[in-house]
C-alpha cells in the first residue's frame, strides 16, 4: 500500500508542476508601471531640431522620454481607440510640427505580427524620422512599406522617403496628411527569439498533454484504490 501511496503523491506533484509550466507559457509579463495621461493640447517639443508634435486625441503612455532628439513613447493608447494598447513609438521631427491621428504597432502580444502604421499631419515641409517598432530585428525591404501623401498617392522610396537598416523611416519635405505603413509581408518566426517563444505553442501543447495524462493516471489509480488506503 505504501508503494501505491508514493505513486499517488508523485503523480500529484508531476501534475501540479506541469500545470504551472503550462500556465507560464500562456501568461505574458505584466509591467508594474502605471499609465500617465496626456491630452491633445500637450506638445512634445524637440528644441534642437526646431520640431514638435502632439496627438489629435487624449491618451496614456507608461513613459515618454526625449533622448538624442527622438521621443520614445511606451505603451501608447488613444481615446479614439477605446484605450487599446497601440504599442511603442520612436519619432523625431525636424523643422515642422506634426499632429498624430492614428498609430499602431503591437510588438509584445502578437509575437509574429509585423504590421504597423502611423498617420499624421505636417504643418510645413521638414523631416520626420519614425520607427514603428514592428516585430522584427531583421532589416526589411522598401517593398514591405508604403508612404502616402496625400492619401492614395504613394511616395517614391529614395526620393521622398528613406528606409534605414534598423527599420526606421525618414520622410522628407512633405506637408499635409502623411501615412507610413508596414504591411507585414514575409512573416515568419524570428531565429533570434528565445526557444520558448519560437516553440511556445508546441511546448504548451506538450505541457497540457502531460498534465492530461498525469490526471488520467491519477483518476485511474483512485478508482482502483481500496478505501483502507486513506
N, C-alpha and C positions, 0 to 999 in steps of 0.2 A: 504493500500500500504506500510505503514511503517513496518508492520509485515513481508511482503514479502522481503523488503529490508534488514531487520535484519537477516532473514533466509539465504538470499544470502550471506551476509557478514560472517555469522557463518560457512556456508559450505566452503567458500573460505579459512578461517582461518584453519579449520579442514583439508582440503585437503593439504594445504602447510605444516602444522605440520606433517602429516602422511608421506608425500613425503620426508621431511627432515629426518625423522626417518628411512625410508626405505633406503635412500642413506647412512646413517651412518652404517647400518648393512653390506652393501656391500663394504665399504671403509675401507682399512687397515691403521693403523697408519704409518706415514712416518717419518723415522728418519732424523733429520736435519744434522747429521754428514756427512762430505764429505769423500769419499773414499781416501785411501792413496795407492800409488803404491809400489810394490816390484818387484824384478827381481829374476830370477833363481839363480843368483850368491849371493844373500843375505843369510847370515847364521844366524839362531836364536839359540844362544848358551844357555846351561844350565850348567854353570861352576861348581856348587856344585856337579853335578852328572856325570861330565865329558861326557856330551852328547850334541848333537846339531842336527839341522835339517834344511833342505831347501826344496824348492818346485822345481819341474822339469820345471815349466813354470812360466812366469811372471803373475802377477795378482794384485788384490787390496784387501784391507780389511778396515773396518771403525776403527778397533782398534786391536792392538796386544800387550798383556801385559804378563810379566813373574811374576808369583806370586806363592810362595810355590813350586818352581822348575817345574811349569807347565805353558806352553804357552797357552794362550787363544786368539784365532782368531775369530773376529766377522765379519759376512757378507763377507766371503771369495768368491772371484771369481778367476778363472784361465783362461788364454787366450785360452787354448785349448778347453774350454767350451763356447766360444763366449761371455765371460763376463757375463755368467749366474750366479746369486747368488746361491752359493752352501751351505750356512748355516754357523753354528758356530762350531768350533773345539777346544777341550781341549786336549793337548798332552804333555807328558813328555818323555824324552829319557835318558836312563842311560847307560854309558859305551859303547856308539856306536854313529854313525852318520846315519841318515836316510834321504832319498830323497823321498818326497811325489809326486806321479804321479797323482792320482785321489782321489777325496773326494766328498761326497755328504751327506747332512743331512738338509733338508728344514723343520725346525720346525715351522716357522711362517705362510707361505702362504698355507701350506697343513695341515689343522687342525687335520685330522685323519690319517696322514701319519706317519708311524714309520720306513720306510725304510731308511737305511743309510749304507755307506761303505767307506773304505779308502784302498788304495793300495800304498805301499811304498817299498823302497829297503833299507835294513840294511847292512852296510858295515862290521860289525863284531858282534859276539854274545854279547848280552846285554839285556836290558829290555825296553819295550815301554809300556807306560800307556796311554790309549786312551779313551776319552769319545766323542761319535759322536753327543751328544745332540739330540737323537731321541725323537720323540714327545710323551713322556710318563713320568709321575712322579712315576710310579709303577715299582717295580723290575721285570725284565724279567727273562726268563729261558734260560739255556745254549742251549736248543733245538732250540731257535729262532736265534742263532748265528752260524756263520761259520768262521773259521780261517784257511787259507790255506798257505802252504809254502813247495815246490813251488806251482804254480797254479795247482789246481786239486787234491792236496794232503791235506786232511783235518787233522788238528792237534787235539789232544785229549784234551778236557777240563779237568782241574785239574792237568794235567801234563805239557802240553806245553803252556797253557794259563788259565787265571782265570777270572771269571765274578764277579764283586763286586755288592753289593746291590743297588748302585746308577747307575748301567748300565755302569760302567767303565770296560774296558777290559785291562788286563795286559798280554803281550806276553813275554815269557821267551826264551833267548838264541838262537834266530834264525837269520840267515843271508840270504841274497838274497831277492827275492820278497815275500812280506807278504801281504795278503789281509784279512781285517776284515770286515764282513758284518752282518747286522741285516736284517732279511727277512720280517719283518712286519707282522708276524703271529698274530692271535687273536686280530685283530684291532677292537677296539670299542671306544665309546666316553669316555672321562675321567670324572669321577664323581666329581672331584675337579675343573673342569673347570668352569668359570663363567657361570651363567644361559644363558646370551645372546649368549655365544659361543656354548654351548651344543645345544641350540634350535634356532640357527641363521637362519636356513632355514625356520623353521615354523614361526618364528617371521617376517621374511622378506616377506613370502607369505601372512601372515595376514595383514601386513602393505600395501603391494601392492593392496590386495583385498579391503582394506578400502579406499585407495586412488581412486581406480576404482569406487567404489560405490559412494563416495562423488562427483567424477567428473560427474558420470552419473546423479546424483540428480541435480547437478548444471546445466547441459545441459538441463535437463527436465524442470527446473524452468525457464531458459532463453527462452525456446521455448514457454512456457505458458504466460510469462510476456507481458504486454502491452507496446507499445513504450513510453507512457507517464511517465513510471516509471523513465526513465533516464532523 
